């Protein structure tokens, strides 16, 4: 069956450290993968998109990797700050333009 | 830029009534808009895809007669939950894809919290 798996448990990271979130998928062949941030009671905010032919993408303190062999994406936040605390969603973009979301990982950056 | 608004942000209604939620792209034209619902601690579930001027495409299991979608212009899509019941209580989120881009770029609205009593 098709699955998108993100760390189901909340992730607690000390301020200043690098937070790494994982997104694994099964039985999908996404054309691209996206990461979103979602704060409680709010809609998702787009962060980064990485395509199937790209290995890594960076944007300021954010870095995303995409390994289509492992069927995994890693999302890194370097020099983490308490303001980075939120739920982070990965989403797979299929070739028919459909996007499927994971359940998200709640990240807490501890001061 | 690329702001999407939703109205209302919260609505409480009685069982059996209908509720309309508006989704507007404020500073760009959206050829395609998407409607999602999200249950607590769950992922966003795509309900339907609407293209301006044509009928919406509903995902499997979503009742098109219950969730009426109208995409009358390039900046406005509406979702009407008809004869709402408590199980329809959820967080409804829309997103819009810019006219000039592809649908891999979506901008999300802030969501609407619907509570049906």
gemmi code that builds the backbone of each chain (N, CA, C; Angstrom):
import gemmi

chains = {
    "A": [
        ("UNK", (0.845, -1.187, 0.000), (0.000, 0.000, 0.000), (0.887, 1.246, 0.000)),
        ("UNK", (0.298, 2.366, -0.394), (1.051, 3.598, -0.440), (1.084, 4.246, 0.940)),
        ("UNK", (2.255, 4.703, 1.322), (2.378, 5.336, 2.629), (3.365, 6.487, 2.556)),
        ("UNK", (3.088, 7.506, 3.360), (4.061, 8.560, 3.623), (4.251, 8.585, 5.122)),
        ("UNK", (5.470, 8.437, 5.562), (5.717, 8.354, 7.002), (6.648, 9.468, 7.447)),
        ("UNK", (6.191, 10.184, 8.449), (7.047, 11.161, 9.113), (7.141, 10.772, 10.575)),
        ("UNK", (8.205, 11.251, 11.235), (8.351, 10.939, 12.665), (7.031, 11.240, 13.370)),
        ("UNK", (6.437, 10.228, 13.935), (5.138, 10.452, 14.560), (5.278, 11.122, 15.918)),
        ("UNK", (6.433, 10.914, 16.556), (6.648, 11.520, 17.862), (7.148, 12.938, 17.671)),
        ("UNK", (6.894, 13.764, 18.643), (7.421, 15.122, 18.611), (8.931, 15.072, 18.771)),
        ("UNK", (9.586, 16.029, 18.142), (11.041, 16.099, 18.179), (11.443, 17.306, 19.018)),
        ("UNK", (12.245, 17.059, 20.056), (12.721, 18.139, 20.916), (14.198, 18.367, 20.627)),
        ("UNK", (14.539, 19.584, 20.251), (15.908, 19.912, 19.892), (16.345, 21.150, 20.673)),
        ("UNK", (17.560, 21.124, 21.144), (18.094, 22.277, 21.864), (18.379, 23.411, 20.895)),
        ("UNK", (18.059, 24.602, 21.333), (18.307, 25.796, 20.515), (19.758, 25.829, 20.056)),
        ("UNK", (19.948, 26.182, 18.794), (21.296, 26.278, 18.245), (21.754, 25.018, 17.537)),
        ("UNK", (21.126, 23.892, 17.860), (21.488, 22.630, 17.207), (20.752, 22.496, 15.881)),
        ("UNK", (21.131, 21.474, 15.131), (20.461, 21.187, 13.864), (19.321, 20.197, 14.098)),
        ("UNK", (18.151, 20.567, 13.619), (16.994, 19.664, 13.684), (16.889, 18.935, 12.354)),
        ("UNK", (16.703, 17.628, 12.424), (16.565, 16.827, 11.203), (15.257, 16.057, 11.258)),
        ("UNK", (14.433, 16.276, 10.257), (13.147, 15.590, 10.162), (13.175, 14.657, 8.958)),
        ("UNK", (12.478, 13.540, 9.100), (12.519, 12.505, 8.079), (11.152, 12.310, 7.433)),
        ("UNK", (11.194, 12.065, 6.148), (9.976, 11.728, 5.406), (10.294, 10.522, 4.534)),
        ("UNK", (9.643, 9.413, 4.810), (9.814, 8.196, 4.020), (8.515, 7.881, 3.280)),
        ("UNK", (8.647, 7.347, 2.098), (7.447, 7.002, 1.356), (7.578, 5.618, 0.722)),
        ("UNK", (6.415, 5.030, 0.494), (6.359, 3.675, -0.061), (5.348, 3.643, -1.187)),
        ("UNK", (5.759, 3.036, -2.298), (4.865, 2.829, -3.437), (4.378, 4.122, -4.075)),
        ("UNK", (5.248, 5.118, -4.044), (5.010, 6.343, -4.794), (6.229, 6.578, -5.681)),
        ("UNK", (6.045, 7.275, -6.757), (7.159, 7.737, -7.579), (6.960, 9.227, -7.813)),
        ("UNK", (7.244, 10.013, -6.788), (6.932, 11.446, -6.890), (7.826, 12.163, -7.882)),
        ("UNK", (7.252, 13.116, -8.550), (8.024, 13.979, -9.443), (8.756, 15.041, -8.621)),
        ("UNK", (8.233, 15.357, -7.461), (8.873, 16.315, -6.578), (8.365, 16.097, -5.158)),
        ("UNK", (9.019, 16.740, -4.246), (8.656, 16.627, -2.847), (8.742, 18.029, -2.245)),
        ("UNK", (7.788, 18.341, -1.385), (7.747, 19.664, -0.769), (7.768, 19.533, 0.746)),
        ("UNK", (8.250, 20.585, 1.382), (8.151, 20.694, 2.830), (7.396, 21.973, 3.164)),
        ("UNK", (6.497, 21.826, 4.131), (5.678, 22.942, 4.598), (5.823, 23.068, 6.099)),
        ("UNK", (5.594, 24.286, 6.563), (5.494, 24.528, 7.996), (4.030, 24.839, 8.303)),
        ("UNK", (3.530, 24.280, 9.391), (2.170, 24.589, 9.809), (2.145, 24.911, 11.291)),
        ("UNK", (1.618, 26.081, 11.607), (1.423, 26.467, 13.001), (-0.007, 26.130, 13.411)),
        ("UNK", (-0.246, 25.951, 14.711), (-1.580, 25.510, 15.160), (-2.692, 26.417, 14.640)),
        ("UNK", (-3.712, 25.816, 14.080), (-4.870, 26.565, 13.600), (-4.616, 27.384, 12.352)),
        ("UNK", (-3.533, 27.101, 11.673), (-3.197, 27.864, 10.472), (-3.000, 26.929, 9.285)),
        ("UNK", (-3.071, 27.500, 8.080), (-2.782, 26.704, 6.901), (-1.285, 26.514, 6.736)),
        ("UNK", (-0.885, 25.523, 5.963), (0.548, 25.283, 5.742), (1.202, 26.425, 4.977)),
        ("UNK", (2.458, 26.627, 5.260), (3.253, 27.625, 4.545), (4.364, 26.891, 3.815)),
        ("UNK", (4.451, 27.105, 2.521), (5.438, 26.432, 1.685), (6.852, 26.858, 2.074)),
        ("UNK", (7.746, 25.876, 2.166), (9.150, 26.167, 2.500), (10.075, 25.857, 1.335)),
        ("UNK", (10.065, 24.621, 0.893), (11.028, 24.198, -0.125), (10.398, 23.135, -1.013)),
        ("UNK", (10.841, 23.119, -2.256), (10.471, 22.066, -3.199), (11.753, 21.464, -3.756)),
        ("UNK", (11.790, 20.155, -3.857), (12.939, 19.491, -4.456), (12.417, 18.493, -5.482)),
        ("UNK", (13.006, 18.485, -6.653), (12.524, 17.623, -7.730), (13.264, 16.289, -7.718)),
        ("UNK", (12.723, 15.337, -8.432), (13.262, 13.967, -8.394), (14.693, 13.886, -8.895)),
        ("UNK", (15.104, 14.831, -9.740), (16.457, 14.787, -10.280), (17.426, 15.653, -9.460)),
        ("UNK", (16.963, 16.164, -8.339), (17.808, 16.974, -7.467), (18.129, 16.194, -6.198)),
        ("UNK", (19.344, 16.357, -5.727), (19.765, 15.642, -4.513), (19.572, 16.500, -3.272)),
        ("UNK", (19.787, 17.804, -3.451), (19.804, 18.684, -2.276), (19.336, 20.081, -2.675)),
        ("UNK", (18.647, 20.721, -1.746), (18.211, 22.108, -1.953), (18.416, 22.863, -0.656)),
        ("UNK", (18.854, 24.094, -0.774), (19.070, 24.897, 0.424), (18.330, 26.235, 0.305)),
        ("UNK", (17.917, 26.712, 1.474), (17.315, 28.044, 1.531), (17.580, 28.580, 2.932)),
        ("UNK", (18.480, 29.512, 3.009), (18.865, 30.115, 4.296), (19.277, 29.005, 5.264)),
        ("UNK", (18.588, 28.824, 6.380), (18.992, 27.809, 7.355), (18.368, 26.444, 7.072)),
        ("UNK", (17.667, 26.330, 5.970), (16.977, 25.088, 5.657), (17.720, 24.307, 4.581)),
        ("UNK", (17.718, 23.004, 4.731), (18.297, 22.139, 3.716), (17.421, 20.912, 3.572)),
        ("UNK", (17.160, 20.541, 2.332), (16.365, 19.348, 2.057), (17.172, 18.431, 1.160)),
        ("UNK", (17.145, 17.143, 1.467), (17.738, 16.152, 0.575), (16.642, 15.212, 0.090)),
        ("UNK", (16.891, 14.610, -1.045), (15.886, 13.742, -1.662), (16.619, 12.555, -2.255)),
        ("UNK", (16.383, 11.388, -1.693), (17.024, 10.165, -2.166), (15.924, 9.253, -2.717)),
        ("UNK", (15.843, 9.194, -4.047), (14.758, 8.413, -4.659), (15.024, 6.913, -4.573)),
        ("UNK", (16.283, 6.545, -4.297), (16.585, 5.118, -4.116), (16.101, 4.665, -2.744)),
        ("UNK", (16.419, 5.447, -1.738), (15.963, 5.145, -0.379), (14.503, 5.517, -0.179)),
        ("UNK", (13.942, 6.305, -1.104), (12.574, 6.829, -0.979), (12.447, 7.615, 0.319)),
        ("UNK", (13.347, 8.576, 0.423), (13.411, 9.341, 1.669), (13.838, 10.773, 1.398)),
        ("UNK", (13.263, 11.667, 2.190), (13.709, 13.049, 2.193), (14.057, 13.435, 3.625)),
        ("UNK", (15.147, 14.160, 3.769), (15.514, 14.706, 5.066), (15.414, 16.220, 5.013)),
        ("UNK", (14.886, 16.774, 6.088), (14.702, 18.228, 6.196), (15.508, 18.691, 7.393)),
        ("UNK", (16.456, 19.592, 7.144), (17.334, 20.063, 8.206), (17.096, 21.545, 8.481)),
        ("UNK", (17.064, 21.897, 9.744), (17.072, 23.307, 10.143), (18.344, 23.502, 10.970)),
        ("UNK", (19.255, 24.301, 10.463), (20.494, 24.546, 11.208), (20.317, 25.759, 12.121)),
        ("UNK", (21.155, 25.804, 13.145), (21.099, 26.908, 14.113), (19.651, 27.160, 14.532)),
        ("UNK", (19.013, 26.106, 15.001), (17.575, 26.177, 15.284), (17.254, 27.215, 16.366)),
        ("UNK", (16.059, 27.770, 16.242), (15.586, 28.814, 17.152), (14.207, 28.429, 17.680)),
        ("UNK", (13.838, 28.903, 18.856), (12.494, 28.598, 19.378), (11.379, 28.957, 18.393)),
        ("UNK", (11.597, 29.983, 17.579), (10.585, 30.377, 16.589), (10.411, 29.341, 15.488)),
        ("UNK", (11.327, 28.391, 15.412), (11.190, 27.317, 14.420), (10.224, 26.233, 14.897)),
        ("UNK", (9.787, 26.318, 16.130), (8.866, 25.319, 16.674), (7.550, 25.368, 15.903)),
        ("UNK", (7.171, 24.237, 15.354), (5.961, 24.150, 14.536), (5.817, 22.693, 14.109)),
        ("UNK", (4.787, 22.421, 13.342), (4.661, 21.112, 12.704), (5.144, 21.239, 11.271)),
        ("UNK", (5.940, 20.296, 10.838), (6.488, 20.324, 9.491), (5.913, 19.149, 8.696)),
        ("UNK", (5.343, 19.493, 7.562), (4.686, 18.498, 6.701), (5.515, 18.252, 5.462)),
        ("UNK", (5.669, 16.991, 5.089), (6.210, 16.737, 3.770), (5.049, 16.363, 2.855)),
        ("UNK", (5.217, 16.659, 1.605), (4.159, 16.388, 0.630), (4.799, 15.888, -0.660)),
        ("UNK", (4.239, 14.832, -1.207), (4.742, 14.284, -2.459), (3.902, 14.800, -3.607)),
        ("UNK", (4.561, 15.226, -4.657), (3.852, 15.678, -5.846), (3.928, 14.609, -6.917)),
        ("UNK", (2.778, 14.103, -7.281), (2.750, 13.068, -8.315), (2.680, 13.697, -9.700)),
        ("UNK", (2.866, 12.890, -10.696), (2.963, 13.412, -12.059), (1.637, 13.951, -12.580)),
        ("UNK", (0.534, 13.583, -11.939), (-0.748, 14.129, -12.356), (-1.102, 15.377, -11.558)),
        ("UNK", (-0.069, 15.974, -10.957), (-0.230, 17.203, -10.176), (-0.956, 17.002, -8.862)),
        ("UNK", (-1.193, 15.790, -8.471), (-1.811, 15.560, -7.172), (-0.719, 15.624, -6.103)),
        ("UNK", (-1.056, 16.227, -4.998), (-0.115, 16.316, -3.886), (-0.680, 15.543, -2.711)),
        ("UNK", (0.141, 14.713, -2.127), (-0.271, 13.914, -0.968), (0.603, 14.309, 0.218)),
        ("UNK", (-0.062, 14.606, 1.326), (0.637, 15.083, 2.511), (0.897, 13.967, 3.512)),
        ("UNK", (2.022, 14.091, 4.197), (2.260, 13.264, 5.382), (1.543, 13.884, 6.572)),
        ("UNK", (1.569, 13.196, 7.701), (0.865, 13.686, 8.885), (1.617, 14.790, 9.595)),
        ("UNK", (2.872, 14.928, 9.299), (3.644, 15.990, 9.918), (4.393, 15.542, 11.153)),
        ("UNK", (5.448, 16.267, 11.452), (6.218, 16.059, 12.676), (6.211, 17.358, 13.461)),
        ("UNK", (5.865, 17.243, 14.750), (5.885, 18.437, 15.594), (7.294, 18.628, 16.125)),
        ("UNK", (7.830, 19.792, 15.901), (9.190, 20.131, 16.328), (9.135, 21.169, 17.436)),
        ("UNK", (9.843, 20.870, 18.520), (9.971, 21.837, 19.622), (11.439, 22.206, 19.754)),
        ("UNK", (11.733, 23.488, 19.652), (13.088, 23.959, 19.877), (13.141, 24.526, 21.288)),
        ("UNK", (13.979, 23.910, 22.092), (14.024, 24.253, 23.513), (15.054, 25.347, 23.763)),
        ("UNK", (14.641, 26.418, 24.455), (15.587, 27.524, 24.686), (16.648, 27.146, 25.708)),
    ],
    "B": [
        ("UNK", (3.911, 38.870, -1.554), (2.955, 38.464, -2.573), (2.433, 37.069, -2.327)),
        ("UNK", (1.559, 36.605, -3.241), (0.998, 35.266, -3.204), (0.227, 35.005, -1.908)),
        ("UNK", (-0.743, 35.854, -1.662), (-1.557, 35.719, -0.456), (-2.909, 35.127, -0.818)),
        ("UNK", (-3.312, 34.156, -0.010), (-4.623, 33.526, -0.162), (-5.404, 33.746, 1.130)),
        ("UNK", (-6.604, 34.228, 0.996), (-7.418, 34.452, 2.193), (-8.597, 33.492, 2.195)),
        ("UNK", (-9.100, 33.219, 3.373), (-10.300, 32.417, 3.537), (-11.240, 33.143, 4.471)),
        ("UNK", (-12.528, 32.966, 4.196), (-13.526, 33.596, 5.057), (-14.746, 32.684, 5.157)),
        ("UNK", (-15.260, 32.444, 6.339), (-14.771, 32.964, 7.621), (-13.603, 32.128, 8.147)),
        ("UNK", (-12.968, 32.602, 9.195), (-11.875, 31.825, 9.791), (-12.444, 30.764, 10.732)),
        ("UNK", (-13.591, 31.100, 11.341), (-14.253, 30.137, 12.212), (-15.761, 30.238, 11.992)),
        ("UNK", (-16.423, 29.114, 12.032), (-17.885, 29.145, 11.933), (-18.461, 28.008, 12.768)),
        ("UNK", (-19.491, 28.355, 13.496), (-20.239, 27.367, 14.279), (-21.668, 27.381, 13.750)),
        ("UNK", (-22.173, 26.219, 13.437), (-23.529, 26.181, 12.885), (-24.288, 24.999, 13.475)),
        ("UNK", (-25.587, 25.052, 13.291), (-26.426, 23.953, 13.766), (-26.494, 22.857, 12.715)),
        ("UNK", (-26.694, 21.659, 13.178), (-26.827, 20.517, 12.290), (-27.976, 20.748, 11.305)),
        ("UNK", (-27.737, 20.462, 10.043), (-28.767, 20.616, 9.020), (-28.667, 21.896, 8.216)),
        ("UNK", (-27.865, 22.824, 8.696), (-27.707, 24.084, 7.956), (-26.559, 23.962, 6.963)),
        ("UNK", (-26.482, 24.929, 6.068), (-25.407, 24.944, 5.068), (-24.430, 26.067, 5.380)),
        ("UNK", (-23.198, 25.832, 5.087), (-22.144, 26.805, 5.382), (-21.314, 27.024, 4.130)),
        ("UNK", (-21.058, 28.284, 3.814), (-20.235, 28.610, 2.661), (-18.896, 29.164, 3.118)),
        ("UNK", (-17.830, 28.641, 2.542), (-16.477, 29.106, 2.844), (-15.889, 29.681, 1.560)),
        ("UNK", (-15.321, 30.865, 1.671), (-14.730, 31.511, 0.498), (-13.213, 31.425, 0.540)),
        ("UNK", (-12.640, 31.259, -0.633), (-11.186, 31.233, -0.777), (-10.826, 32.219, -1.872)),
        ("UNK", (-9.986, 33.181, -1.545), (-9.620, 34.204, -2.530), (-8.103, 34.310, -2.658)),
        ("UNK", (-7.644, 34.405, -3.887), (-6.240, 34.741, -4.121), (-6.203, 36.259, -4.263)),
        ("UNK", (-5.435, 36.913, -3.410), (-5.525, 38.369, -3.292), (-4.652, 39.115, -4.292)),
        ("UNK", (-3.546, 38.540, -4.652), (-2.630, 39.301, -5.508), (-2.132, 38.504, -6.698)),
        ("UNK", (-2.852, 37.441, -7.018), (-2.515, 36.701, -8.224), (-3.762, 35.970, -8.705)),
        ("UNK", (-3.726, 35.569, -9.946), (-4.840, 34.808, -10.504), (-4.532, 33.323, -10.404)),
        ("UNK", (-5.521, 32.582, -10.017), (-5.332, 31.152, -9.772), (-6.172, 30.343, -10.755)),
        ("UNK", (-5.484, 29.663, -11.636), (-6.219, 28.833, -12.578), (-6.820, 27.614, -11.882)),
        ("UNK", (-6.152, 27.195, -10.838), (-6.599, 26.002, -10.113), (-6.603, 26.280, -8.620)),
        ("UNK", (-7.663, 25.849, -7.968), (-7.731, 25.930, -6.506), (-8.038, 24.543, -5.957)),
        ("UNK", (-7.527, 24.284, -4.788), (-7.686, 22.985, -4.159), (-8.363, 23.169, -2.810)),
        ("UNK", (-9.176, 22.213, -2.443), (-9.806, 22.218, -1.125), (-9.367, 20.976, -0.355)),
        ("UNK", (-8.918, 21.215, 0.881), (-8.465, 20.152, 1.761), (-9.261, 20.206, 3.057)),
        ("UNK", (-9.318, 19.078, 3.719), (-9.775, 19.093, 5.103), (-8.724, 18.398, 5.957)),
        ("UNK", (-8.656, 18.830, 7.187), (-7.629, 18.306, 8.088), (-8.252, 18.037, 9.439)),
        ("UNK", (-8.148, 16.790, 9.883), (-8.589, 16.424, 11.222), (-7.414, 16.598, 12.180)),
        ("UNK", (-7.716, 16.746, 13.464), (-6.636, 16.969, 14.439), (-5.534, 15.921, 14.329)),
        ("UNK", (-4.329, 16.393, 14.273), (-3.143, 15.550, 14.217), (-3.133, 14.635, 12.994)),
        ("UNK", (-3.841, 15.013, 11.973), (-3.864, 14.226, 10.746), (-3.332, 15.065, 9.589)),
        ("UNK", (-3.024, 14.393, 8.509), (-2.530, 15.120, 7.345), (-3.685, 15.789, 6.610)),
        ("UNK", (-3.319, 16.668, 5.724), (-4.337, 17.298, 4.887), (-4.830, 16.268, 3.878)),
        ("UNK", (-6.124, 16.212, 3.736), (-6.711, 15.293, 2.766), (-7.334, 16.121, 1.647)),
        ("UNK", (-6.880, 15.885, 0.432), (-7.437, 16.613, -0.697), (-8.881, 16.188, -0.902)),
        ("UNK", (-9.758, 17.165, -0.984), (-11.175, 16.883, -1.226), (-11.501, 17.009, -2.706)),
        ("UNK", (-11.027, 18.111, -3.290), (-11.392, 18.368, -4.676), (-10.451, 19.387, -5.282)),
        ("UNK", (-10.393, 19.344, -6.584), (-9.615, 20.297, -7.372), (-10.586, 21.065, -8.251)),
        ("UNK", (-10.494, 22.372, -8.214), (-11.414, 23.155, -9.044), (-10.646, 24.051, -9.999)),
        ("UNK", (-11.077, 24.036, -11.222), (-10.527, 24.910, -12.248), (-11.576, 25.942, -12.625)),
        ("UNK", (-11.116, 27.157, -12.819), (-12.026, 28.265, -13.104), (-12.905, 27.957, -14.302)),
        ("UNK", (-14.189, 28.090, -14.081), (-15.141, 27.929, -15.174), (-15.538, 26.500, -15.484)),
        ("UNK", (-15.019, 25.546, -14.751), (-15.421, 24.163, -15.025), (-15.786, 23.466, -13.724)),
        ("UNK", (-16.345, 22.277, -13.856), (-16.768, 21.537, -12.665), (-15.555, 21.044, -11.894)),
        ("UNK", (-15.723, 20.966, -10.594), (-14.640, 20.485, -9.748), (-14.457, 18.983, -9.910)),
        ("UNK", (-13.242, 18.555, -9.698), (-12.930, 17.118, -9.701), (-12.797, 16.681, -8.257)),
        ("UNK", (-13.632, 15.765, -7.847), (-13.663, 15.330, -6.453), (-12.840, 14.067, -6.270)),
        ("UNK", (-12.214, 13.973, -5.126), (-11.463, 12.772, -4.768), (-12.446, 11.670, -4.375)),
        ("UNK", (-11.945, 10.463, -4.500), (-12.779, 9.306, -4.156), (-13.243, 9.413, -2.709)),
        ("UNK", (-14.512, 9.159, -2.506), (-15.067, 9.181, -1.158), (-15.605, 10.533, -0.729)),
        ("UNK", (-15.412, 11.556, -1.527), (-15.933, 12.881, -1.192), (-17.241, 13.077, -1.945)),
        ("UNK", (-18.311, 13.371, -1.193), (-19.634, 13.519, -1.819), (-19.761, 14.889, -2.479)),
        ("UNK", (-19.884, 14.890, -3.784), (-19.939, 16.160, -4.503), (-21.243, 16.907, -4.233)),
        ("UNK", (-22.297, 16.187, -3.883), (-23.565, 16.866, -3.591), (-23.571, 17.476, -2.199)),
        ("UNK", (-22.669, 17.021, -1.379), (-22.587, 17.560, -0.018), (-21.603, 18.722, 0.050)),
        ("UNK", (-20.528, 18.590, -0.677), (-19.494, 19.621, -0.684), (-19.496, 20.280, -2.068)),
        ("UNK", (-20.259, 21.357, -2.152), (-20.420, 22.037, -3.435), (-19.300, 23.041, -3.635)),
        ("UNK", (-18.640, 22.931, -4.762), (-17.524, 23.825, -5.043), (-17.847, 24.629, -6.295)),
        ("UNK", (-17.621, 25.942, -6.174), (-17.816, 26.847, -7.297), (-16.563, 27.674, -7.480)),
        ("UNK", (-16.042, 27.681, -8.690), (-14.824, 28.459, -8.976), (-15.178, 29.433, -10.085)),
        ("UNK", (-15.876, 30.486, -9.685), (-16.504, 31.381, -10.654), (-15.533, 32.343, -11.312)),
        ("UNK", (-14.423, 32.618, -10.634), (-13.474, 33.557, -11.212), (-12.064, 33.086, -10.907)),
        ("UNK", (-11.100, 33.771, -11.488), (-9.702, 33.369, -11.292), (-9.168, 33.746, -9.916)),
        ("UNK", (-9.991, 34.390, -9.101), (-9.528, 34.763, -7.769), (-10.443, 34.283, -6.653)),
        ("UNK", (-11.496, 33.562, -6.998), (-12.452, 33.153, -5.970), (-12.971, 31.742, -6.202)),
        ("UNK", (-12.883, 30.935, -5.150), (-13.532, 29.628, -5.142), (-14.311, 29.517, -3.843)),
        ("UNK", (-15.481, 28.890, -3.905), (-16.259, 28.703, -2.684), (-16.546, 27.228, -2.469)),
        ("UNK", (-16.561, 26.858, -1.206), (-16.934, 25.503, -0.785), (-18.170, 25.642, 0.089)),
        ("UNK", (-19.249, 25.001, -0.288), (-20.462, 25.013, 0.520), (-20.685, 23.621, 1.082)),
        ("UNK", (-20.712, 23.549, 2.400), (-21.032, 22.291, 3.076), (-22.538, 22.295, 3.286)),
        ("UNK", (-23.231, 21.435, 2.577), (-24.693, 21.436, 2.650), (-25.175, 20.472, 3.719)),
        ("UNK", (-26.265, 20.848, 4.372), (-26.856, 20.019, 5.421), (-25.763, 19.456, 6.330)),
        ("UNK", (-25.056, 20.371, 6.933), (-23.885, 19.978, 7.740), (-24.287, 19.124, 8.942)),
        ("UNK", (-23.438, 18.163, 9.261), (-23.618, 17.319, 10.443), (-22.365, 17.374, 11.299)),
        ("UNK", (-22.475, 16.971, 12.550), (-21.290, 17.053, 13.431), (-20.045, 16.382, 12.852)),
        ("UNK", (-20.202, 15.325, 12.086), (-19.015, 14.669, 11.526), (-18.332, 15.498, 10.442)),
        ("UNK", (-19.001, 16.561, 10.003), (-18.370, 17.470, 9.043), (-17.472, 18.492, 9.737)),
        ("UNK", (-17.534, 18.512, 11.058), (-16.673, 19.438, 11.804), (-15.220, 19.123, 11.481)),
        ("UNK", (-14.497, 20.126, 11.071), (-13.116, 19.904, 10.646), (-12.473, 21.251, 10.337)),
        ("UNK", (-11.227, 21.198, 9.961), (-10.475, 22.369, 9.521), (-10.393, 22.283, 7.999)),
        ("UNK", (-10.957, 23.259, 7.325), (-10.982, 23.254, 5.868), (-9.988, 24.285, 5.355)),
        ("UNK", (-9.125, 23.836, 4.469), (-8.065, 24.705, 3.956), (-8.115, 24.701, 2.440)),
        ("UNK", (-7.975, 25.878, 1.858), (-7.903, 25.954, 0.402), (-6.485, 26.320, 0.003)),
        ("UNK", (-6.140, 26.018, -1.215), (-4.880, 26.500, -1.765), (-5.126, 26.910, -3.210)),
        ("UNK", (-4.233, 27.745, -3.709), (-4.390, 28.270, -5.069), (-3.077, 28.157, -5.806)),
        ("UNK", (-3.185, 27.758, -7.062), (-1.999, 27.647, -7.912), (-2.020, 28.815, -8.889)),
        ("UNK", (-0.930, 29.560, -8.984), (-0.900, 30.721, -9.871), (-1.156, 30.355, -11.320)),
        ("UNK", (-1.761, 31.264, -12.016), (-2.103, 31.053, -13.422), (-0.864, 30.758, -14.243)),
        ("UNK", (0.196, 31.502, -13.950), (1.372, 31.420, -14.808), (2.287, 30.252, -14.450)),
        ("UNK", (2.092, 29.699, -13.295), (2.975, 28.628, -12.859), (2.336, 27.271, -13.029)),
        ("UNK", (3.001, 26.295, -12.534), (2.430, 24.950, -12.553), (1.891, 24.626, -11.174)),
        ("UNK", (1.163, 23.548, -11.067), (0.498, 23.266, -9.803), (1.448, 22.722, -8.754)),
        ("UNK", (2.760, 22.686, -9.063), (3.661, 22.308, -7.982), (3.899, 23.482, -7.040)),
        ("UNK", (3.356, 24.633, -7.364), (3.420, 25.779, -6.463), (2.008, 26.096, -6.016)),
        ("UNK", (1.759, 25.868, -4.753), (0.447, 26.153, -4.195), (0.627, 27.078, -3.006)),
        ("UNK", (-0.268, 28.006, -2.898), (-0.270, 28.907, -1.752), (-1.531, 28.635, -0.956)),
        ("UNK", (-1.332, 28.408, 0.327), (-2.439, 27.983, 1.167), (-3.097, 29.156, 1.871)),
        ("UNK", (-4.391, 29.027, 2.045), (-5.114, 29.964, 2.885), (-4.908, 29.623, 4.347)),
        ("UNK", (-5.417, 30.466, 5.247), (-5.231, 30.257, 6.678), (-6.154, 29.208, 7.270)),
        ("UNK", (-7.103, 28.745, 6.487), (-8.000, 27.705, 6.976), (-9.268, 28.248, 7.606)),
        ("UNK", (-10.287, 27.403, 7.650), (-11.569, 27.716, 8.286), (-11.924, 26.579, 9.220)),
        ("UNK", (-12.155, 26.916, 10.475), (-12.547, 25.904, 11.467), (-14.065, 25.823, 11.494)),
        ("UNK", (-14.597, 24.705, 11.076), (-16.045, 24.492, 11.088), (-16.430, 23.580, 12.247)),
        ("UNK", (-17.351, 24.058, 13.040), (-17.901, 23.243, 14.127), (-19.403, 23.143, 13.918)),
        ("UNK", (-19.884, 21.931, 13.791), (-21.316, 21.687, 13.606), (-21.874, 21.105, 14.891)),
        ("UNK", (-22.855, 21.803, 15.438), (-23.408, 21.376, 16.733), (-24.544, 20.378, 16.550)),
    ],
}
model = gemmi.Model(1)
for chain_id, residues in chains.items():
    chain = gemmi.Chain(chain_id)
    for i, (resn, *xyz) in enumerate(residues, 1):
        res = gemmi.Residue()
        res.name, res.seqid = resn, gemmi.SeqId(i, " ")
        for name, pos in zip(("N", "CA", "C"), xyz):
            atom = gemmi.Atom()
            atom.name, atom.element = name, gemmi.Element(name[0])
            atom.pos, atom.b_iso = gemmi.Position(*pos), 0.0
            res.add_atom(atom)
        chain.add_residue(res)
    model.add_chain(chain)
structure = gemmi.Structure()
structure.add_model(model)
structure.setup_entities()
